[in-house]
Amino acid sequence: MKTGKEAEVHLIERAVPGTAGCLLAAKRYLGSDHSDFHRSSVYTEGRSVRDSREARAMKRKSSFGRRVAAGQWALTEFDALVQAWKAGMAVPYPVQVNGTEILMEYIGQDRVAAPRLVQSKRRGAELAGAYDQVVRILESFAHMGYVHGDLSPYNLLDDGGRIVVIDLPQVIDVAANPLSLDFLHRDVVNVTTWFNRRGLDVDPEALFADLIAQMW
């Protein structure tokens, strides 16, 4: 379904012979043969790797280290999806994680994936409902003590009017990462700029202040 610098997303069907199956999205992080894994270390500030050998390999960016890093991003995203789902957020249901691959709920109709919010043709007041849902997503992250870290209309899906947030490997712990509020402000500016350009008048600084207040 999608190929990026860090991962590929495939549409798969899981079924038992003779029964109706279900469609799932398989997100596979690219391994040691892919040297352009660009997630910056600023996202991982405050995270720890228990195995010192793995930590050293990741720091050296060896082939083994890149495999470990890919697995770490997959595990981080899966854990974030689990927590977000339990908190009632609109995220794909996390099914399982195995090494560098995550299986999750497929968001779409039949074999057509839900479009990204950036593809929406709506303008002005027609986007009010979508904006309210994005605000609730940001508020839910804030209540959890997290920041998405890379939020934009490109990783928000419009599933028939229901806004679903995806791409969570870089999720940031507010208490552990000293740059977390900078990332939160960037997330807010990214999404509000898009809505403002589409004719819906929203205030990024007011939203940012409100989210800060809800964190503490």
C-alpha positions in Angstrom: 0.0 0.0 0.0 2.8 2.4 0.8 6.6 2.6 0.6 8.6 5.1 2.6 12.2 5.7 3.7 11.8 3.7 6.9 9.0 1.2 6.3 6.7 -0.5 3.9 3.0 -1.1 4.5 1.5 -4.2 2.9 -2.2 -5.3 2.7 -2.5 -8.9 3.7 -5.4 -11.3 4.3 -5.5 -13.5 7.3 -7.8 -16.5 7.0 -8.5 -20.1 7.8 -9.2 -22.2 4.7 -12.9 -22.4 4.0 -13.7 -19.3 6.2 -14.0 -15.6 5.6 -10.8 -13.8 6.3 -9.9 -10.3 7.4 -7.7 -7.7 5.9 -4.8 -6.4 7.9 -2.1 -3.8 7.4 1.5 -5.2 7.8 4.0 -2.4 8.5 7.5 -3.7 8.0 10.5 -1.6 9.1 13.4 -1.7 6.7 16.4 -3.6 8.0 20.2 -3.4 7.8 20.3 -3.2 4.0 18.6 0.1 4.2 21.0 2.8 5.2 18.7 5.8 5.1 16.8 5.1 8.3 16.5 8.8 9.2 14.7 8.9 12.6 16.7 11.4 14.5 18.1 10.7 17.9 16.2 13.7 19.3 13.1 11.5 19.2 14.7 8.8 21.4 16.0 11.2 24.1 15.1 9.6 27.4 14.5 6.1 26.0 16.8 3.3 27.2 18.0 0.1 25.6 18.6 -2.5 28.3 21.2 -4.6 26.4 24.5 -2.6 26.3 25.7 -4.6 23.3 22.7 -3.5 21.3 23.0 0.0 22.5 26.6 0.2 21.4 25.7 -1.3 18.0 22.9 1.2 17.5 25.3 4.0 18.3 27.9 2.8 15.8 25.1 2.2 13.2 26.5 -1.2 12.3 24.4 -3.7 10.3 23.4 -5.4 13.5 22.7 -2.0 15.1 20.4 -1.0 12.3 18.5 -4.2 12.7 18.1 -3.6 16.4 17.0 0.0 15.7 14.3 -1.1 13.2 13.0 -3.6 15.9 13.0 -0.8 18.5 11.0 1.5 16.3 8.5 -1.3 15.6 8.1 -2.2 19.3 7.8 1.5 20.3 5.0 2.0 17.7 3.2 -1.2 18.8 3.3 -0.2 22.4 2.1 3.3 21.6 -0.8 1.8 19.6 -1.7 -0.4 22.5 -1.8 2.4 25.0 -3.7 4.7 22.6 -6.3 2.1 21.8 -6.8 1.4 25.5 -7.2 5.2 26.0 -10.0 5.2 23.4 -8.1 7.0 20.7 -8.9 6.6 17.0 -5.9 4.4 16.0 -5.7 1.2 14.1 -6.2 -1.8 16.4 -2.8 -3.3 17.2 -2.8 -7.1 16.4 0.8 -8.2 17.0 4.5 -7.3 16.6 7.1 -9.7 15.4 10.7 -8.4 15.0 10.5 -5.4 12.6 6.9 -6.0 11.5 3.6 -4.8 13.1 0.2 -6.2 12.2 -2.6 -3.8 12.7 -6.2 -3.1 11.7 -6.6 -2.1 8.1 -8.3 1.2 7.7 -10.3 1.3 4.5 -13.2 -0.1 2.5 -12.7 -3.4 0.7 -9.2 -3.1 -0.8 -9.1 0.7 -1.0 -7.3 2.3 1.9 -8.8 5.3 3.7 -7.4 8.6 2.2 -5.2 10.8 4.1 -6.7 14.0 5.5 -4.4 16.1 3.2 -6.4 14.6 0.3 -9.7 16.0 1.6 -11.6 18.4 -0.8 -13.6 19.9 2.0 -13.1 23.6 3.0 -14.0 26.0 5.7 -16.8 25.0 8.0 -17.0 21.6 6.3 -13.7 20.8 8.2 -15.0 21.7 11.6 -15.8 18.1 12.6 -12.4 16.9 11.4 -10.6 19.6 13.3 -12.5 18.8 16.5 -11.4 15.2 16.2 -7.7 16.2 15.6 -7.9 18.3 18.8 -9.3 15.3 20.7 -6.4 13.2 19.4 -3.9 15.8 20.6 -5.7 16.1 24.0 -5.6 12.3 24.4 -1.9 12.2 23.8 -1.5 15.0 26.3 -3.5 13.2 29.0 -1.2 10.1 28.4 1.9 12.3 28.8 2.9 11.8 25.2 3.4 13.9 22.1 3.0 12.3 18.6 6.1 14.1 17.4 5.4 14.0 13.7 1.7 14.9 13.3 0.5 16.3 10.1 -2.4 15.9 7.6 -0.3 13.2 6.0 -0.6 10.8 8.9 -4.2 11.4 9.7 -6.6 9.2 7.8 -10.2 10.2 6.9 -12.1 7.0 7.3 -15.6 8.2 6.1 -15.5 11.2 8.4 -13.7 9.5 11.3 -10.2 10.8 11.7 -7.7 8.1 12.5 -4.1 8.9 13.6 -1.3 6.6 12.3 2.6 6.5 12.3 3.5 6.4 16.0 7.1 5.1 16.2 8.5 8.5 17.2 6.0 9.1 20.0 7.7 11.2 22.7 7.4 10.9 26.5 6.9 14.4 27.8 8.6 13.7 31.1 11.7 12.0 29.6 12.4 14.1 26.6 13.5 17.8 27.1 12.4 18.7 23.6 8.9 17.3 23.9 7.2 20.7 24.1 9.0 21.8 21.0 7.7 18.8 19.2 4.2 19.4 20.5 4.3 23.0 19.2 5.4 21.7 15.8 2.6 19.2 15.7 0.1 21.9 16.6 1.5 24.3 14.0 1.5 21.6 11.3 -2.1 20.7 11.6 -3.5 24.2 12.3 -1.7 25.7 9.4 -3.3 23.1 7.1 -6.8 23.9 8.5 -6.3 27.6 8.2 -5.1 27.3 4.6 -8.3 25.4 3.9 -10.4 28.2 5.3 -11.1 27.1 8.8 -10.0 29.8 11.3 -8.1 28.1 14.2 -5.6 29.5 16.7 -2.4 27.4 17.1 -1.1 29.2 20.1 -4.4 28.9 22.0 -4.5 25.2 21.2 -0.9 24.8 22.3 -1.5 26.6 25.6 -4.6 24.5 26.3 -2.7 21.2 25.6 0.1 22.3 28.0 -2.5 23.0 30.7 -4.0 19.5 30.3 -0.6 17.9 30.8 -0.3 19.1 34.4 
